[in-house]
Amino acid sequence: MNKPLHDVDFLRWTIAQAAALRHAVTMRINTPDPIDWASVAEEIEALGRSERAQLRSRIAVILEHLFKLALLPATDPRAGWLDSIDTQRREIRRLLKDSPSLKREVPSLVADELPDARRAVTRAAARHHAALSADPASLEFDAHQVLDDRYPPEP
């Protein structure tokens, strides 16, 4: 039994529905219509964009905490960082299950978020007067490291 696209890949469904609605608008020129199809298409498209934004946000949290685990000597907050990473990874798995086409976005989102994560760990170290164990620019994390179940070794 074939499942509807909505149930298989929500992001692809939103893109397809927005395109179909826009096409319907072009077919209804000069026809009075109580539904603002163009706006409906934009709203459906926005749902897909929000899925991507949620993925970006979760990746950002994971990266920041991976950098902190790898570079900061603090011991007390480590359990919280680990818990946060676990939570974000779990939510990403759920998000990718609902919208598998988002998986291809992960590498570019990780690359986009790396500079901010580096800045965040540098600021955190300065706020707490802690020395980083290495230069954040010397450390890379890729999509696989963001999504897998491992953590960086302690500094």
N, C-alpha and C positions, 0 to 999 in steps of 0.2 A: 504494500500500500504506500503510495507516495504522499508524503506530508506536504502541506502547503508551505511555500517559501517563508511565510511569516513564522512558522514553527521551526524551520531549519536554519535560517540566517536572517535575523531581524534587520541588520544593517542593509543587506542586499534587498530585502523587502521594502524598506523605506525608500531606497534609491529608485527601485522599480515603480513603486506607487507614485512617487513624486513625478517621475517622467510620464507615467500614464495620465496623471491628472493634468499635467501641462499640455499633453497632446490633446486631451479632451477639451481643454480651453480653446485650442486652435480650431477644433472642429465645430465649436458652438458660437462662432462669430455671429453677431447680430441676433442671438437668441436670448431672450430674457431668462435669467437663471437666478433663483434665490440663493444658491450656494456660491460662495466666493472661492471657486476652484483653485485659483492661483495661490491664494493664501493658505488653503488647505494643503496644497502641495508643499509650500514653504514650511508649514508646521510639521508635516510628516518628515521632510528632509531634516528639520531641526532635531527630531527625535534620533535620527541616525547620527547626527553630529554630537549629540549629547552622549551617546554610547562611546564615541571616540574620545570625547573630553574626559569621561569617567575613566577610561583606560589610561589616558595620559596622567591623570591625577594619581591613580594607584601606582603607576610606574615611578612617578616622581617620589612618592613616599618610600617605596622600596629602595630606590637608588640612594636617597638621603640616608636611610638607615644602614644600608650596606657600607656606604662610605664611613659612617660613624663607627660601625663595628670594626672596620678594617683599620681605622686611623686614630681613633680616640682611646685613651687608656682607661677611661671611666669604667667602673665595674657595676655600680648600682643601676644605671639605666639600661644595661645590656639586655636584660630579660624583657623589658618593655619594647626595645627595638626588635628583638627576635619575634615577640608576639605580634607586633605591628606588621612585620614582613610576612609572617604566616597568614595573617588576616587578609592582607592585600593580595597575596598570591592566590588564596582561596577565592576571593572575589573576582580576580582576573580569570581564573579557570571557569567560573560561572558565566562571566561576561562573554568569554570566547566560545563557550558552549552554545549560548544564545545567538551569537553573531560571529561565526567562525571566520568570516572574511576579514574581521579585525586583526586576526593573527598576523597577516602580512604587514600590518601597520606597526607592530611591536618594535622591530629593529630601528626604524626611523624615529619613533617616539623616544626610545631609549637614548639614541644619539642626541636628539633635541634636548632631553632633560639632563644629560650629564653635566653641562656647565653650571646649571642652577644647583645641582646636588653638590658639586664641588664647592661652590660659593657657600652653600648652607653649612657644610661641615667646617669650613674655614671660619665662618662667623660664630658657629657654636663653640669652637675651640677658643676663639678670642673672648667670647662672653664668659667662659668658665675658666679662663686663664690656663688652658690645657695646651700642652705641646702635641702637635700631630706627629705620628710616628713616621710619616713620609709626606711628600708633596702630593696633594690630591690630583694634580695634573699627571702624576706618574702612574695613577691607578685607573684602569678601564674596567667597565662592566658591560657585558653585551646582553642581548635579548635572552639567550639561554641562561645566563647567570641570574637574570632578574626573575625568570619564571621557574627555575628548578628549585629543589628543596634544600640546597646547600647554602652555607653561609661562609663569609671570608674568615680566615684564621684570625685569632686575636692578635693585636699588635704586640 
